[in-house]
């Protein structure tokens, strides 16, 4: 019969999630999730910041990591103004949540107004995309 292979995991199993918070631990010069969220929110209109921080929804398979939402909320609390409400939660079904959101967007009226064809892109370039998507 086939020989079985066994992969023994020690502390690596528990340290994997740490890379999401501290990518520098594996040599990546990138922001961790908390800093990336703060950067993303900071790139929006200031009037939206509190609403965005109060509705952070985790999607994808990583959202199923035990205690991820609580840990992320604790790390964000140190970076977000104290007077802002903060709420981090996994989506009801995080595995398909992003797909469902994209599907909802693609079937709505905003999609058509926010889209350019390949021919339009080739004729007008990336500046055209920015103009169409930001109007």
Secondary structure, 3 states (H helix, E strand, C coil): CCCCCCCCCCCHHHHCCHHHHCHHHHCCCCCCHHHHHHHHHHCCCHHHHHHHHCCEEECCHHHHCCCHHHHHHHHHHCCCCCCCCCCEEECCCHHHHHHHHHHHHHCCHHHHHCCCCHHHHHHHCHHHHHHHHCC
